[in-house]
Amino acid sequence: MLSERFDIAIVGAGVVGCAIARRLTLDGAKVIVFEKALDVLDGASKGNSAILHTGFDAPIGSLEQICVARGYAEYLEIANSLTLPILKSGAMVLAWNDEQAERLPELVKKAHKNGVLDSAMLSKEDILMREPHLSKSVVSGFEVPGEYIIDPWSSAHAYLLQAMANGAQLCRGTEVLGGLFDSGEWTLKTSKTPINATHVINCAGLYGDVVDERLINKKSFTITPRKGQFVVFDKSSSALTSSIILPVPTEKTKGVVICRTIFGNLLVGPTAEDQASRVDASTDRESLQNLVAKGSEMIPGLADSEITATYAGLRPASEFQDYQVNNWSELNYVTVGGIRSTGLSSALGIARHVSELIDTKVYSGKPIVDPAIPKADRLSHYHSRDWEEVDNGGIVCHCEWVTRREIKRVMEGPIPPSSLEGLKRRTRVCMGRCQGFYCTAELAKITNGRFDLPLSIKHE
């Protein structure tokens, strides 16, 4: 690629970078995506609550609200063609004391102003009739019927796979170290080889401000990573609620959510802890115990439920409440930063917004009228799976019903995982009750010689 020139170079292969790669490729641009990690979605995008939000509580008129609304609409439009699993569950924002209850009417008005017109108040009786496992201490609430549960990872993989199927290129394990803009052209210095591109789009997430300083020697925001810890309960716990249970939000956070996952578990989280480290996604016992206690207060049945897993994600929060999308037109450079908890919902909307900032006359090609549409990895407890089909090679991961054929398909596909973590996000191996105790040995055999970070195995 040393002598190859691109219309667009995207820095970062999180969900936003993948969505932008798809959009601009379909618009006719020659796109290359750089990801410094071994696998895509290895930064902020790997840990989230996997909810497709309507944007009912976004700041009115904000860029976040606009992008969430547009992203939500486009997701529903393309989900079926990309075979993305999606489950309409609706949400309820619940008040647990009189002070929270007093805020609800204003939040409903805000939802209506944001175009979410089916939001409506609910009485305590309405709430308990819909969700009988909730604590009787709930005071009141309102419904947001249009909220969905989705797969946190297959969406981004689908965007990137479609971009690549239509001509985009991906460079993993490649860090952008610097660059020079001269005569309308960028020369990017990377950890592998220099690349020439007309436009650069910074989607570096947790390192967005760092990349700005490296490339344009200035920044308009500072990232302060915000850790969110989660507790994942066993699949049997998903019977305790059918709705997404949302708290009354604060200025800093949406608060602790309880919801099913598309994989059949029940999720409680996240916390909201600002920190200096951009890589520390560890969990701690006290925070997890508090989440379990908080969840059990709202749904008492959780106190007797088994925990399958815990994890933490880092959100790229900045000093600003709204998204920070800055178009440095004189430098052919766009920064997409400060995309916090709603990034999964807004990614397609952000991609549309960015596409409108760039003059398509610079693109090498024309908009693709009949694009290739590869199928995504549909991993859902509520949809058909490969283990139900014949000739699947047998089940390797019995906790999550992952077949040998699913693993082989991913490993031989256009974005083969370079690590076990990447394979987990593509197939859900090792993510069930036993956390890999049963299937790791077989996975080591299957993936032998394929991972940059190989699984250790004792050969006889």
Summary of the structure (lengths in Angstrom):
residues: 460
radius of gyration: 22.0
end to end distance: 42.3
largest distance: 67.6
contacts: 1624
relative contact order: 0.18
helix: 32%
strand: 23%
